[in-house]
Amino acid sequence: MDTTAFLHWLQDTVAAEDGPSAIRRIIRFQEPSDYSRFLREWSDMSTPSQLKAVQQIQIIRAISCRLPAKETLSRFAGRVWIENDFRITVDAAPQKSLSAEKGIPWGIQHVKAPLAWSTTTGHRIKIGVIDTGVDFSHPDLRQSLSRGINLINRSMLPHDDNGHGTHIAGTIAAANQVHGMIGIAPRAQIYPVKAFDHNGSAFVSDIILGIDWCVRNKVQIINMSFGMKMRSKALLNSITNAYNAGVIVVASSGNDGKRRSVDYPARYPQTVSVGASTRLRRVAPFSNRGAYIDIYAPGDKIVSAWLRGKYHEMSGTSMATSHVSGAIALLLAYKPGLSPADIKSILKRSVQPLRGTKAPKLTGELDIMRMLQAADR
């Protein structure tokens, strides 16, 4: 590939990036040598504004930038792929605020996490939460947080300006036994990855950079409480890289109440796809369901940590996903070295059957004690 010709084309194109038809696109290079040559030349020959306009995504040999919506890169066919850099949103229903919450929330009791704590607390298991960040000052989370990364503003800590990420982190690993709530794996470590803005919105390219950061920082579990309707080869590529590196990716199935469809990335077989259940051990009405779901977990009226030391009740497959990520942390602390395929197999063969005439027969609900017993077999 003539990388210099590609570079000059890109310089001319990003200079006109603010045209009405310009949208964010991802360009992936097929050959590693083309990509490394392009990066060298781009850093040597571009202006500061051009450098700022192009985001590097090294885990999948790609860049992201604004380009005309109709651009196909046909002149570079066979050497690069192009796709839209879609926006993704976090998965949750409207919430109500609560001033205080003490003890063990219903979902954590329901999946039998407290019965496991004499055996495993998730000690030192590293969980990447790709979300809106986290409230570092929340008393229930202080013991459970590592620094993480802010992909929206690299110079700042991944502070949460939305609330969703803090809620997810609380269910996974809150640890304030006396005055606050306790999460599923209270001795696990949350690595907050802020890819989503205050509106709960992110680009696919930011998610991929978050996955890359997690893999490089030896995170063992990635929680993805978000979804989109469109397939992204770039996102699949990065999740496959994480899977091959031994990282288990847990993803929410979506809140459309659909019977034969789930959101991406939960639809990819390299993830654990999570649906939501209720206190009555039924599939939550809002949850997607069907053959693509690997496991269900509590997702209806879930109370967890919120901004400024508060608590909120939220419903969604996001909340169900955080229960499963916490459970996997307990499993990995109990049986270190399990592969993503091992973990998925243990989860699927240890579920509790769901109730209801329309309950799926091929999968069921998370039960942590059954999960640990299955790991011993």
C-alpha positions in Angstrom: 0.0 0.0 0.0 1.2 3.5 -0.8 0.8 4.9 2.8 2.1 8.3 1.7 -0.7 8.7 -0.8 -3.2 7.6 1.9 -1.7 10.0 4.3 -2.0 13.0 1.9 -5.6 12.0 1.2 -6.3 11.9 4.9 -4.7 15.3 5.6 -6.8 16.9 2.8 -10.0 15.2 4.0 -9.7 15.9 7.8 -9.0 19.5 6.9 -12.6 19.7 5.6 -14.0 17.5 8.4 -16.7 19.9 9.6 -18.8 19.6 6.4 -22.5 18.8 6.9 -22.1 15.3 5.6 -19.1 14.4 7.8 -19.5 11.7 10.5 -17.1 9.7 12.7 -15.7 6.6 10.8 -13.3 3.8 11.7 -10.6 2.9 9.2 -8.8 -0.5 9.9 -5.6 -1.5 8.1 -5.3 -5.0 6.9 -1.5 -5.3 7.1 0.4 -4.5 10.3 3.3 -3.1 8.3 1.0 -0.6 6.5 -0.4 0.6 9.9 3.0 1.0 11.6 4.3 2.9 8.5 1.3 5.1 8.4 1.6 6.0 12.1 5.3 6.9 11.6 4.6 9.1 8.7 1.5 10.7 10.2 3.3 11.8 13.3 6.2 13.2 11.3 4.2 15.0 8.6 1.0 16.2 10.2 0.1 19.5 11.8 -1.0 19.6 15.5 -4.7 20.1 14.4 -4.5 17.1 12.0 -2.9 15.0 14.8 -5.7 15.9 17.1 -8.4 15.1 14.5 -7.3 11.5 14.1 -7.6 9.0 17.0 -5.3 6.0 17.0 -6.8 2.6 18.0 -3.7 0.3 18.0 -5.4 -2.8 19.4 -7.1 -3.3 16.0 -4.7 -1.4 13.7 -7.2 1.4 13.2 -7.8 5.1 13.3 -11.0 7.1 13.9 -11.8 10.5 12.5 -14.6 12.5 10.8 -15.1 11.7 7.1 -17.8 12.2 4.6 -20.6 9.7 5.2 -20.4 8.4 1.6 -16.7 7.8 1.6 -15.9 4.2 0.7 -12.1 4.3 0.3 -12.4 2.3 -2.9 -9.0 3.7 -4.1 -7.4 1.8 -1.2 -9.6 -1.3 -1.6 -8.0 -4.5 -0.3 -5.7 -2.6 2.1 -8.1 -0.9 4.5 -11.7 -1.4 5.8 -14.0 1.4 6.7 -17.1 1.5 8.9 -19.2 4.0 10.8 -18.0 4.9 14.4 -21.5 4.5 15.9 -22.7 6.0 19.1 -23.6 3.6 22.0 -25.7 4.3 25.0 -25.7 2.8 28.5 -28.6 0.4 29.2 -30.9 1.5 32.0 -34.5 2.7 32.8 -35.3 5.9 34.7 -34.3 5.8 38.3 -35.6 7.1 41.6 -33.3 8.6 44.3 -32.9 7.2 47.8 -31.1 9.0 50.6 -29.7 6.0 52.3 -29.3 2.2 51.8 -27.8 -0.1 54.4 -27.0 -3.7 54.2 -27.3 -6.2 51.4 -29.5 -5.3 48.4 -32.1 -7.8 47.4 -30.4 -8.9 44.2 -27.1 -9.7 46.0 -29.1 -11.8 48.5 -31.1 -13.4 45.7 -28.0 -14.8 43.9 -26.7 -16.1 47.2 -23.5 -14.0 47.3 -23.4 -13.7 51.1 -23.3 -17.5 51.4 -20.1 -17.5 49.3 -18.2 -14.9 51.3 -16.7 -17.4 53.7 -15.1 -19.0 50.7 -14.4 -16.1 48.3 -14.8 -12.4 48.3 -13.2 -11.7 44.9 -9.9 -10.6 46.6 -7.7 -8.7 44.2 -9.6 -9.6 41.0 -9.4 -6.7 38.6 -12.6 -5.6 36.9 -12.7 -3.0 34.2 -16.0 -1.1 34.2 -16.3 0.6 30.8 -19.0 3.2 31.6 -19.5 6.8 32.7 -16.8 6.7 35.3 -17.2 6.4 39.1 -17.8 8.6 42.2 -14.4 8.3 43.9 -15.7 10.0 47.0 -18.5 7.5 47.6 -17.9 5.9 51.1 -19.1 2.5 49.9 -16.6 2.4 47.0 -13.4 4.0 48.4 -11.9 0.6 49.3 -12.7 -0.9 46.0 -11.4 1.5 43.4 -8.2 1.8 41.4 -7.3 4.9 39.4 -8.6 3.7 36.0 -8.6 6.0 32.9 -10.7 8.8 31.5 -10.8 8.5 27.7 -12.8 11.7 27.3 -10.3 13.8 29.2 -7.0 12.0 29.7 -5.7 14.6 32.2 -8.5 13.9 34.7 -9.5 10.9 36.8 -12.6 9.0 35.5 -15.0 11.0 37.6 -18.7 10.0 37.0 -20.9 12.9 35.8 -23.9 10.7 35.0 -24.3 8.1 37.8 -24.7 4.9 35.8 -21.0 3.8 36.2 -21.2 4.4 40.0 -24.4 2.3 40.2 -22.7 -0.6 38.3 -19.5 -0.4 40.5 -21.6 -0.5 43.7 -23.3 -3.8 42.7 -20.0 -5.3 41.7 -17.8 -4.4 44.6 -19.2 -1.9 47.2 -17.6 -2.6 50.6 -19.1 -0.5 53.5 -20.4 -3.2 55.9 -21.2 -0.9 58.8 -22.8 2.2 57.3 -23.6 1.5 53.6 -24.2 -1.3 51.1 -22.2 -4.4 50.1 -21.6 -5.6 46.5 -21.2 -9.1 45.2 -17.4 -9.2 45.4 -16.5 -6.7 48.1 -12.7 -7.4 47.9 -12.5 -7.1 44.1 -10.9 -4.0 42.5 -12.8 -1.8 40.1 -10.8 -0.2 37.3 -13.2 2.6 36.1 -12.8 3.3 32.3 -14.7 6.5 31.5 -15.7 6.2 27.8 -19.3 7.6 28.2 -20.1 11.3 28.6 -22.6 12.9 31.0 -25.4 11.8 28.7 -24.4 8.2 28.9 -23.2 8.2 25.3 -19.9 7.0 23.7 -18.4 6.2 20.3 -17.5 2.6 19.4 -13.9 3.8 19.0 -13.9 4.9 22.7 -15.2 1.5 23.8 -12.4 -0.2 21.8 -9.7 2.1 23.4 -11.3 1.1 26.8 -11.0 -2.6 25.9 -7.4 -2.1 24.8 -6.6 -0.3 28.1 -8.1 -3.1 30.1 -6.1 -5.8 28.2 -2.8 -3.9 28.6 -3.5 -3.4 32.3 -4.1 -7.1 32.9 -7.8 -6.6 33.9 -9.5 -10.1 34.2 -13.1 -9.1 33.7 -14.7 -6.3 31.6 -18.2 -5.1 32.5 -20.1 -3.7 29.5 -23.5 -2.4 30.6 -24.4 -0.9 27.2 -25.5 -1.9 23.8 -26.3 -0.9 20.2 -28.4 -2.4 17.4 -25.7 -2.3 14.7 -22.9 -4.8 14.2 -19.4 -3.4 14.3 -16.5 -5.5 12.9 -14.0 -3.2 14.7 -15.7 -3.8 18.1 -15.9 -7.6 17.5 -12.2 -7.6 16.6 -11.3 -5.9 19.8 -13.5 -8.2 21.9 -11.9 -11.2 20.2 -8.5 -9.8 21.1 -9.5 -9.5 24.7 -11.1 -13.0 24.7 -7.8 -14.4 23.3 -5.9 -12.6 26.0 -7.9 -14.5 28.6 -10.2 -11.6 29.6 -13.9 -12.4 30.1 -16.3 -9.8 28.7 -19.8 -9.5 30.3 -22.4 -7.6 28.3 -26.0 -6.4 28.8 -28.6 -7.8 26.3 -30.7 -4.7 26.0 -34.0 -3.4 27.3 -36.4 -3.8 24.3 -38.4 -6.8 25.6 -37.5 -8.7 22.4 -37.7 -12.4 22.2 -35.3 -13.2 19.4 -32.8 -10.4 19.4 -30.2 -8.9 21.8 -27.9 -5.8 21.5 -24.3 -5.8 20.3 -21.8 -6.5 21.8 -23.8 -9.1 23.9 -24.7 -10.9 20.7 -21.1 -11.8 20.0 -20.3 -15.4 21.2 -17.1 -14.1 22.8 -19.1 -12.3 25.5 -21.3 -13.5 28.4 -24.8 -12.1 27.4 -26.9 -11.2 30.4 -30.7 -10.8 30.6 -32.6 -9.3 33.6 -34.8 -11.2 36.1 -37.2 -10.0 38.9 -37.6 -10.9 42.6 -40.1 -13.5 41.5 -37.4 -15.3 39.4 -39.1 -14.3 36.2 -37.7 -12.6 33.1 -38.1 -8.9 33.6 -40.7 -7.5 31.1 -38.2 -5.0 29.6 -35.4 -7.5 29.2 -34.4 -9.0 25.8 -34.6 -12.8 25.9 -34.1 -15.9 23.8 -31.3 -18.1 22.5 -28.7 -15.4 22.5 -28.9 -14.9 26.3 -26.3 -16.9 28.4 -27.6 -16.1 31.8 -30.2 -14.0 33.7 -29.6 -12.0 36.9 -31.5 -9.5 39.0 -32.1 -6.3 37.1 -35.5 -5.0 38.3 -35.6 -2.2 41.0 -31.9 -2.6 41.9 -30.6 -0.2 44.6 -26.9 0.8 44.4 -24.5 3.6 44.9 -25.0 7.0 43.2 -23.3 10.4 42.9 -22.5 12.5 46.0 -22.6 9.5 48.3 -26.3 8.8 47.5 -28.2 5.7 46.3 -30.6 5.2 43.4 -32.9 2.5 42.3 -32.6 1.5 38.7 -33.9 -1.2 36.4 -32.2 -2.6 33.3 -30.0 -5.4 31.9 -27.1 -3.1 32.9 -27.9 -3.9 36.5 -28.1 -7.6 35.8 -24.7 -7.5 34.1 -23.1 -6.1 37.1 -24.3 -9.0 39.2 -22.7 -11.4 36.8 -19.4 -9.6 36.7 -19.3 -9.6 40.5 -20.1 -13.4 40.5 -17.2 -14.1 38.0 -14.9 -12.1 40.3 -15.9 -14.5 43.2 -15.3 -17.5 40.8 -11.8 -16.3 39.6 -10.6 -15.7 43.2 -11.8 -19.2 44.1 -10.4 -20.9 41.0 -7.6 -18.7 39.4 -6.6 -19.3 35.8 -10.0 -20.2 34.4 -10.3 -19.2 30.7 -13.3 -17.2 29.3 -14.7 -20.4 27.8 -14.4 -22.2 31.1 -16.2 -19.4 32.9 -19.0 -19.3 30.4 -19.4 -23.1 30.6 -19.5 -23.0 34.4 -22.1 -20.2 34.5 -24.4 -21.9 32.0 -24.4 -25.3 33.6 -25.0 -23.9 37.1 -28.1 -21.7 36.6 -31.4 -21.9 38.5 -34.5 -22.5 36.3 -36.6 -19.4 35.8 -40.4 -19.4 36.7 -43.2 -18.8 34.3 -44.8 -20.6 31.4 -42.8 -18.5 28.9 -39.5 -18.9 30.8 -36.6 -19.9 28.6 -35.8 -23.6 29.0 -32.2 -23.5 27.8 -30.9 -21.0 30.3 -31.7 -19.7 33.8 -30.7 -17.4 36.6 -27.4 -16.8 38.3 -26.9 -18.8 41.5 -23.4 -18.2 43.0 -23.3 -21.3 45.3 -24.3 -23.6 42.4 -21.6 -21.8 40.3 -18.9 -22.5 42.8 -20.0 -26.2 43.1 -19.9 -26.5 39.3 -16.4 -25.2 39.3 -15.3 -28.0 41.5 -16.7 -30.7 39.2 
